[in-house]
Amino acid sequence: MSYSGLSDEDTDVQTDTRVTGGDGLVERLLSGDRRALARVISKIERGDPETHGIVSEIYSKTGTALSVGFTGPPGVGKSSIIAKLIELYRKEDRRVGVVSVDPSSPFSRGAILGDRIRLSDHFLDPGVFIRSMGSRGHLGGLAGASRLAALAMEAAGMDVVLYETVGVGQGEVEVASAADTVVLALQPGAGDAVQALKAGVMEIADIFCINKADHPQAKGAANEVRSILDIGQELDPQPWFPPIIMTRGDTGEGVEELKETIQKHRSYLEESGRLEERRRASLKEFVISWAKERLEREMHHRLEKEDDELMEKVYGRELDPISASEKIFREV
């Protein structure tokens, strides 16, 4: 039972001669085969050697989907908002893929199911594909693994790809930055705006969403965000001034306005030429981060397996650390 791609790795690795070995996997993915998509994402998560070849084959078939990153503190209601947003996109007959980035379970090291349960209404919808990814040690970082999963979804025919992250921190900034439009969800009375400001998330947000609009402090939270944005605009004026949308994930109030604002931002990016500019910067950062982590792993491997003698010289003060680093770097 796959629940729109929300399967454990054991489920994805069922014996199937069409799947194992990668025979016809890319072709089936490109034709919209959900099982093939689930299998490809499992390969991405495991760091399977076939991942490189798969990505090279599907990459040219991507680049047209609407991509939106949702970030914000835990418990703010991102999953509820996304669920309502999916309903609106599905009414337009647009296929939706969701990459939900969860903290890893300390027991199974897999993605925790909490946010997936909130999206349960869409599990059996053939036009929706939801996949959680735990923050395990992916090559290229979690942002890299999430981006590759989104590429696979887009290649499989998803018109809209939504990233959802849990928490506000550097990792969340990286994941959300992979999207063309970033929505920062905040809740009233929790001091979220200050926390987001400290984490640097407010700097990348294109749209602010104050969820739980029925809360007594909702308007106060919106004013707090607006005052922070006004200061930033005075210091560094930008042509797109982030709007603040009031929503209720439980009833769907304000989500239609949020959807329209997301489309307005997309139109702004296209008309101003900033969409291409943003994507170029994002892809460049992705390439660098992937290469950086690959290099780091190779250097760790070299130190642990082959250069005990080199480190002994450093320990014995016969060789300085920088010279040792340069030697390993040249060899790698």
N, C-alpha and C positions, 0 to 999 in steps of 0.2 A: 504494500500500500504506500504510494508515493506522496499523496497530498500535495499536488501541484509542485513537485520537486522538492518538498520538505522531507527528504528521506535521510535516514542514517546511512553512513558509508557502507555498512554491512548490507543494506537493502540495495544500494546502487551496484554492489559488486556481485550480484547474482550471476551464476554461470550463464552465459549467453554467447554463442559463437559469433553473433553479429556485433557484439560489443567488445569482448576481450580481444586484445591485439589491435584494436582501433580500426578493424576492417569496416569501411563504409561509415564510420562514425561521423566524420565531418559532413558527408553528404546528407545523412539523416538529420543532423543538427540543422543544416541549412534549409531542410525541407520542413522544419518546425517540429520534429520528433521530440517530445517532452522527455522521454527516457534517455535519448542521446544527450540532451541538454543537461540532465541530472548527472549523467555519467561524466561528461566533460568537466563540469564544475567539481565533481569529486576528484578528478585527476588534478585539477588546479590546486585544490586544497591539500592534496597529498604531495604535491611537487613532483608528479609523475614525469618521467623523461619525455613522454609523448606530448606534454603540454606545449612545448616550443613549436613543434610541427603543426599542432592544431591551431594555435594562435596565428601562425604565419599564413595558414590557409583561409582563416575566417576574417582576418583583419580588414581586408579590402571591402568586405561586405558590411562594414559598420560605419558609423559617423553621422547618421541621419536622425537617430532617436532623440526625443526630448529627455534630458537627464536632470534629475533634481535630487539634491542632497538634503536630508533632514537631520539636524543635529540639535542637541539640547540636553539638559540634565535628565537623569533617570526619573521616571514618574511624571513627567510633564504632559504625557498624553500623545506622544508622537505617533505611536501605533494606531491609536484611535483616529487621529487626523488622517493618516495614510489610508486607513480602511475606508473612510468616507470619500477620500479623494479617488481611490480606485473605483468606487461605485460610479462616480461622475465620468471618469474616463471610459469605463465599460459601457455606459449609456451611449457614448459616441462610437462604440465598437472599436475602441483602441485597445490593443493588447498591452498588458502591463507586467513588467518584471520588477521584483523587489529584492534587493540585496540587504538583508538585515544583519548588521554587525553586532554581535553579542559578546559579552565577556565569557571567557571559557569556564566551563564547569570544573571545579577542582577534583571531581571524581572521574568524569568520563573524558575530560579535555575536549569535549564537543561544545557546540553552541547551546546555551540554555534556551528552553522552549517558551519562556514567558511571553515574549513579543509575538511569537508565531501564533500562540493561542488567541491573541487579540485579533488576529487577521483570519480567524478560522472560517468566517463567512465566505472567504474567497478560495479556500483550499481546493474545492472541487470544480471551480470555474476553469474551463480549458483555455480561457483567454488571460489567465493570471498565473504567473510562476513566481513563487516565493522561496527564497533560500537564505537560511541563516548561516553565518560564518563565524566561528569562534576565533578569538585572538591568539591563535597558535603561531608558531614561528615560521610564517610564510616567507618564501624568498621574495624579496621586493617589499617586504612589510605587509601589513594587513591592507593598507591602501592599494598595494599592487595586486594582491589576491582578489580584492573586491572589484577592482577595475577589470581584471580579466574575466571574472564571473559576469560582470555587466556586459562586456564585449560578447561573451557567449550568448547571453540572453538576447542581445540586439541582433546577432547573426541568426538566431532562431526565429526572428520575426517580431520581437517586442517593439512596440511603437514608443512606449514610455518606460524609462528605467528609473526607479527610485532607490536611493541609498538611505538607509536608516542607521544611525549610530547611537550607541548608548553612552551617555556621559559627555563631559566637556573637557577636552584636553588635546594634546598635540596629535594623538592618533586620530581623534575625531575630526580635527581640522584637516588632516591629510586625506581622510576618506571623503569628507564632504567636498573638498576642493576638486575632487575628480569630476564633480557634476558641473553642468553649465550654469545652474541656478542653485543657490544655497539658501535654505530656509532655516532660520534659528527659532526654535520653539522655546518659549519661556512661560513660567507660571507665576501668578501674582503671589506676593507675600513671602517669597522664598529667597529674595536677594539674588536671583538668577542673573540679572543683568550685570551686576558687579562681578560675579564669578565668571561669566562669559567674557567680560571685558579683560579680566586678568589672564584668561586662557588664550586670548587673541582670537576667539571665535567671532566676536562682533565685527572684526575687521574684514572677514571674508563673507559675512552674511549679506545677501541681496534683498531678502525679505524677512521681516520679523513677525512672528506669530505669537500673540499672547493667548494661550489656551485657557480654558475654564473662564470664559468671559463673564459668567454669572457671579464670579467671586467678587466680594465687596471691594477688594483692592485691585481689581483688574484695570480700572482707569488710571489708578495711581502708578501701576507697573508700566502702562503704556507711556505715561508722562515721563517716567524715569528713563525709559529707553529713548524717548524722543529728545530729552535734554542731552543725553550722552551723544546721540547722533548729531545734534545741532552743533555741539562743540567740535566734533570731528569734521563737520562740513565747513566750519569757519577756518579751521587749521589747514584743511586739505580739500577744497571744493571738488565734488565729483558730479558728473552729468546725471548719474542715476542715484537719486536719494532714496534709500531703502524705505519702503512703506511699512506701516505697522497694521497687521490684520488681527482683528479680534475673533476668536473661534471657540466653538464648543465641540470637542470630539465626540461627546456622548450623543448629541442631537444633530450634529452636522452643521450647526449654525456658523456662518462665516466661511465654510469650506469652499463654497462656490466662488466667493470673492477671492479666496486664496488661489484657487485654480486659475481664475481670470488674471490675477496679478502675476502668476508664474508665466502665463502666456505673454503678458505685456513685457515682462523682462526678457523673454526669449526674442520677441519682436525687436526690442531695443538693441539687443546684442547683434542681431542679424543686420539691422539697418545701419548701425554705427560701425560695423566691421569688427566689433569687439568679440564676437563669438569665435571667429577664426583666431584672433589674438589670444583669447583665453585658452582655447584648446591647444594651441601651439605651446604656450607656457606650461600647461598641465602635462602634456605629453613629454616635453623636455624634462620636467621634474621626475616623471615616471621612469624614463630611460635612465636618468642619473641615479635614482634611488635603487633601481633594480641592479645596475652595474655595481653600485657601491656595496650593496649587501652581498652580492656574489663575490666581490673582491674580499670583503671582510671574512666571509666564510672560508675562502681559500687560504687566506693568511692564517686564520685560526688553525685550520687543518695542517698547514705547513709547520706551524709552531709545535703543535701537539704530536705530530707523527714523525717529522723529519729534522727538526732543528733543535733538539735537546742540547746538542753541543753548542749551538749558537747562544742559547739562553744561559747556559752554564758560564759562558764567557761574560755575559752581562751581569749575572749574579756575582761573579768573581771580580768584577770591576776591570776586566781586561778589555771590554768593549762597551761603548756607551749605548744607551737605548735608541737614540736617533739613528746611529750608524747601523744598528741591528735591524731597525725598521726599514731603512733604505735598502738593505740587502734583500730582505724578504720581499719587499715591494717589487724590486727589479726582477727577482726570480719568478714571482707570480705573474 
